[in-house]
Amino acid sequence: GVATADVHVSLARLFGTEAATPQARDDQAASWRRRLQLAIAEVPQLAEARGAIAAVYARAAEGSWPSFQRIHGDYHLGQVILVPERGWVLLDFEGEPIRPMDERVRPDLAIRDVAGMLRSFDYIAGSIRLEDPSRAGDAVGAGDSDGSADAVDAWARAARQSFLDGYAATSGVDLTEHGALLDALELDKAVYEALYEVRNRPDWITIPLHAIDRLLPH
């Protein structure tokens, strides 16, 4: 979280920021809706959740937004490496492969990267459960002697909170102020993942589908 915030602060200083104008907000919301429509066409299970997802997007569109700036754009645990005596280093700033190139280089919301990393923690938990649920506790060093699948979920929650705490402390961004927007960005990322998985790893589709269900109000 600290390293991510450091990079965001540097990118904002080097490339500047842009105000979240009504047009910029509308463009973002339209992008969410386009992605959802595309995903529903290939992942029919999402059709029943269309209304609930749209409601999350609508709430975010009306909430508080920070400025736009250059970001990573495809941020997850595979895009960072721990370098001895240097700390965490961020890699590969090419953006999401499925997004058009002109979208990848536009100023965007820094908390989109935050949402991406939160989804990555969830993928750790989901992939371990898929591969071997009986080893979930040992696989993440959670310390549960019974090997319960709850151990990996506890790890993911702890990693999530630690990341958010580190990011907020270093960036100075009050993430609770932008909570509705972060929820929408995390949900949008999960919708993207559902589309990716159905195209590339159908056996993993349950990971984003479970996340979408969890992220929706019940």
C-alpha positions as CSV (number, residue, x, y, z in Angstrom):
1,G,0.0,0.0,0.0
2,V,2.8,2.4,0.8
3,A,4.7,1.6,-2.4
4,T,1.5,2.0,-4.5
5,A,0.8,5.4,-2.9
6,D,4.4,6.5,-3.5
7,V,4.1,5.7,-7.2
8,H,0.7,7.5,-7.5
9,V,2.0,10.6,-5.9
10,S,5.0,10.6,-8.2
11,L,2.8,10.0,-11.3
12,A,0.6,12.9,-10.3
13,R,3.6,15.2,-9.8
14,L,5.3,14.3,-13.1
15,F,2.2,14.1,-15.4
16,G,-0.2,16.4,-13.6
17,T,-3.9,15.8,-12.7
18,E,-7.2,16.6,-14.2
19,A,-10.4,17.5,-12.5
20,A,-13.2,14.9,-12.3
21,T,-15.5,16.9,-14.6
22,P,-19.1,15.8,-15.2
23,Q,-18.0,14.6,-18.7
24,A,-15.2,12.5,-17.2
25,R,-17.5,11.0,-14.7
26,D,-20.0,10.2,-17.4
27,D,-17.3,8.6,-19.5
28,Q,-16.3,6.4,-16.7
29,A,-19.8,5.3,-15.9
30,A,-20.4,4.6,-19.6
31,S,-17.2,2.4,-19.6
32,W,-18.6,0.4,-16.7
33,R,-21.9,-0.2,-18.4
34,R,-20.2,-1.2,-21.7
35,R,-18.0,-3.7,-19.9
36,L,-21.0,-5.1,-18.1
37,Q,-23.0,-5.5,-21.3
38,L,-20.1,-7.2,-23.0
39,A,-19.6,-9.6,-20.0
40,I,-23.3,-10.5,-19.8
41,A,-23.2,-11.5,-23.5
42,E,-20.5,-14.1,-22.7
43,V,-21.2,-14.9,-19.0
44,P,-25.0,-15.4,-18.8
45,Q,-24.9,-15.9,-15.0
46,L,-24.4,-12.1,-14.7
47,A,-27.7,-11.3,-16.2
48,E,-29.6,-11.7,-13.0
49,A,-27.3,-9.3,-11.2
50,R,-27.5,-6.6,-13.9
51,G,-29.8,-4.4,-11.9
52,A,-27.9,-4.7,-8.6
53,I,-24.6,-4.0,-10.4
54,A,-26.1,-1.0,-12.1
55,A,-27.3,0.4,-8.8
56,V,-23.7,0.2,-7.4
57,Y,-22.5,2.1,-10.5
58,A,-25.2,4.7,-10.1
59,R,-24.4,5.3,-6.5
60,A,-20.7,5.8,-7.3
61,A,-21.5,8.2,-10.1
62,E,-23.3,10.5,-7.7
63,G,-20.6,10.3,-4.9
64,S,-17.3,11.9,-4.2
65,W,-14.5,11.6,-6.9
66,P,-10.8,12.5,-6.7
67,S,-8.9,14.0,-9.6
68,F,-7.8,11.9,-12.6
69,Q,-4.1,11.2,-13.2
70,R,-1.8,8.6,-14.8
71,I,-2.0,5.2,-13.1
72,H,-0.7,1.7,-13.5
73,G,-4.0,0.4,-15.0
74,D,-3.6,-3.3,-14.6
75,Y,-2.5,-3.6,-11.0
76,H,-2.3,-6.9,-9.1
77,L,0.2,-9.0,-7.2
78,G,1.8,-10.2,-10.4
79,Q,2.9,-6.6,-11.2
80,V,5.0,-6.1,-8.1
81,I,8.3,-7.6,-6.9
82,L,10.1,-7.3,-3.6
83,V,13.6,-6.1,-4.2
84,P,16.2,-6.6,-1.4
85,E,17.2,-3.3,0.2
86,R,14.8,-1.4,-1.9
87,G,11.3,-2.7,-1.1
88,W,8.3,-3.2,-3.4
89,V,8.8,-2.2,-7.0
90,L,5.9,-1.9,-9.5
91,L,6.2,-3.4,-13.0
92,D,4.5,-3.3,-16.4
93,F,2.5,-0.1,-16.9
94,E,0.9,-1.2,-20.1
95,G,-2.7,-1.3,-18.7
96,E,-5.4,-3.9,-19.1
97,P,-4.9,-5.9,-22.3
98,I,-8.6,-6.1,-23.0
99,R,-9.0,-2.3,-22.9
100,P,-8.5,-0.2,-26.1
101,M,-5.0,1.4,-26.3
102,D,-6.3,4.9,-26.3
103,E,-8.1,4.2,-23.0
104,R,-5.0,2.8,-21.4
105,V,-3.0,6.0,-21.7
106,R,-5.7,8.4,-20.5
107,P,-5.7,9.9,-17.0
108,D,-7.7,7.7,-14.8
109,L,-8.7,7.2,-11.1
110,A,-5.8,6.2,-8.9
111,I,-8.1,4.1,-6.8
112,R,-8.7,1.9,-9.8
113,D,-5.3,0.5,-9.0
114,V,-6.3,0.1,-5.3
115,A,-9.4,-1.9,-6.5
116,G,-7.2,-4.1,-8.7
117,M,-4.9,-5.0,-5.8
118,L,-7.9,-5.8,-3.6
119,R,-9.2,-8.1,-6.2
120,S,-5.7,-9.8,-6.4
121,F,-5.9,-10.7,-2.7
122,D,-9.3,-12.3,-3.3
123,Y,-7.8,-14.3,-6.2
124,I,-5.2,-15.7,-3.8
125,A,-8.0,-17.1,-1.6
126,G,-10.1,-18.3,-4.5
127,S,-7.3,-20.0,-6.4
128,I,-6.2,-21.9,-3.3
129,R,-9.7,-23.1,-2.6
130,L,-10.0,-24.3,-6.2
131,E,-6.7,-26.1,-6.2
132,D,-6.8,-27.8,-2.8
133,P,-9.3,-26.6,-0.2
134,S,-7.8,-28.9,2.5
135,R,-4.5,-27.0,2.4
136,A,-6.0,-23.5,2.6
137,G,-4.8,-22.8,6.1
138,D,-1.2,-24.0,5.5
139,A,-0.9,-22.4,2.1
140,V,-1.0,-18.8,3.4
141,G,0.7,-19.4,6.7
142,A,-2.5,-18.4,8.5
143,G,-1.7,-20.6,11.5
144,D,-4.9,-22.5,11.6
145,S,-4.0,-26.1,12.6
146,D,-7.3,-27.5,11.2
147,G,-6.5,-26.5,7.6
148,S,-9.9,-24.7,7.4
149,A,-10.7,-22.8,4.2
150,D,-11.6,-20.0,6.5
151,A,-7.9,-19.4,7.1
152,V,-7.2,-18.2,3.6
153,D,-10.2,-15.9,3.8
154,A,-8.9,-14.4,7.0
155,W,-5.5,-13.8,5.4
156,A,-7.2,-12.1,2.4
157,R,-9.1,-9.8,4.7
158,A,-6.0,-9.0,6.7
159,A,-4.0,-8.3,3.6
160,R,-6.7,-6.1,2.2
161,Q,-6.9,-4.0,5.4
162,S,-3.2,-3.7,5.7
163,F,-2.9,-2.5,2.0
164,L,-5.7,0.0,2.5
165,D,-4.1,1.3,5.7
166,G,-0.7,1.7,4.1
167,Y,-2.1,3.4,1.0
168,A,-4.2,5.9,3.0
169,A,-1.4,6.8,5.4
170,T,1.1,7.5,2.6
171,S,-1.2,9.1,0.0
172,G,-3.3,11.2,2.3
173,V,-6.4,10.0,0.5
174,D,-9.4,9.4,2.7
175,L,-10.7,6.2,1.1
176,T,-13.8,6.2,3.1
177,E,-14.8,9.4,1.4
178,H,-14.6,7.6,-1.9
179,G,-16.1,4.4,-0.6
180,A,-18.9,4.2,-3.2
181,L,-16.5,4.8,-6.0
182,L,-14.0,2.2,-4.7
183,D,-16.9,-0.3,-4.5
184,A,-17.8,0.4,-8.1
185,L,-14.3,0.1,-9.4
186,E,-13.8,-3.2,-7.5
187,L,-17.0,-4.5,-8.9
188,D,-16.1,-3.4,-12.4
189,K,-12.8,-5.2,-12.1
190,A,-14.6,-8.4,-11.0
191,V,-16.8,-8.1,-14.1
192,Y,-13.7,-7.8,-16.2
193,E,-12.3,-10.9,-14.5
194,A,-15.5,-12.9,-15.3
195,L,-15.1,-12.0,-18.9
196,Y,-11.4,-12.9,-18.9
197,E,-11.9,-16.2,-17.1
198,V,-14.8,-17.4,-19.4
199,R,-12.5,-16.8,-22.3
200,N,-9.2,-18.2,-20.9
201,R,-9.8,-20.3,-17.7
202,P,-13.5,-21.4,-17.5
203,D,-12.7,-23.5,-14.4
204,W,-11.9,-20.3,-12.5
205,I,-15.1,-18.4,-13.3
206,T,-16.4,-19.0,-9.8
207,I,-13.8,-16.7,-8.3
208,P,-15.1,-13.5,-9.9
209,L,-18.7,-14.6,-9.7
210,H,-18.4,-15.2,-6.0
211,A,-16.7,-11.8,-5.7
212,I,-19.5,-10.0,-7.6
213,D,-22.1,-11.6,-5.3
214,R,-20.1,-10.5,-2.2
215,L,-19.7,-7.0,-3.5
216,L,-23.4,-6.5,-4.2
217,P,-25.8,-5.3,-1.4
218,H,-28.0,-8.0,-0.1
